[in-house]
Amino acid sequence: MSRQNVEIVRAAIEAAWNRGDWDTAFENAAPDIEFDNSRHLGEWRGVHSTREEVMRSWASFAEPWESVRIEVDEAISVGDHVVYRTTAPLRGRA
């Protein structure tokens, strides 16, 4: 299951950020999803524990940018969890 979880997370990030397909991004999300942004700065900071909270956080993050792309550099399975490191080329609005 752990490899499958990693692939689900990679596919969700690709769908959401790189194709703008939010429905597909969350189709495999657990009802008790948790997205921990507690170390980030800005209005999207915090621990988001529902699909709606995660989607609002991501939308809030993306709003000031003309384009957002998320590249998964590394994703590892830790039990039933997936931890990942990303690079995000962003283009600001003119």
N, C-alpha and C positions, 0 to 999 in steps of 0.2 A: 504493500500500500504506500510506502514512503516515496518511492520513485513516482508513483502515480500522483501523489499530492504535489510533488515538485512540478510535474508537467501541467497540472491543473493551474497552479499559481502562475507559471510562465505564460500559459495560454490566456489567462484572465488579464494579466498585465498587457500583453500584446493586443487583446481585443479592446480593452478600455482606452489605453493611452495612445496606441499607435494606429487604431482604426476608429476610435470613438464609438465602439459598440458596447455600451454599458450593460445592456440586457444579457449579452453573451458573457461578459466579464463576470457577472454575478450568478449565472445559472447554476454553478456548482458550489457556491458559497454556503457554508454551514449556517444554520439559523443563529448560532451563537458566535458568529464571526467576531474577531477582535483584530483591530489594526492599531498598533501602538505607535503614535507619533509624539509621545511624551517628551522626547529629547529635541524635537524640532522647535523652531521659533516661528512665530506668526500665528494667524488666526486658525490654522488647521491643526495646531498643537493639541495634544490630548490623546486619550485612549478612546477609540470609537468602537462600539460593541453591537451595532446593528448594521444591516446592509445600507439602510437609509443614512445613518451617520457617516459611514465610510464614503458613500457616494457624495454626500454634501461636503465632506472634507476634501475629497479629490476635486470636486467642482470648484470649491473655494480656492484651492491651490492653482488650478488651471486658468482661472478667470483672467488674471492680468497678462497672460502670455498669448502671443499670436500662435505659437506652436509649441507643443510639448511632446517629447518622445522619451520613453523610458526603455533603457536597455538593461536587461538582467545580466550582470557580470558573473554572478555566482548565486546558486540556490542550493540549500542543503536541507535535508529532512532531519528533524530532531523530534523523535517520537511521532506524534500525530501533527506536529507543527512544521511549518516551512519558514526558514530564515533566509532572507536574500539581500544581496548588495547590488545596487544599481548605479548606473550613470544616466544623467538626464540632460541631454542637449535641449536647451530652451531658447526660444526666440521671443524677445520682448515686442510689445506692440509699438508701432511707430507713433 
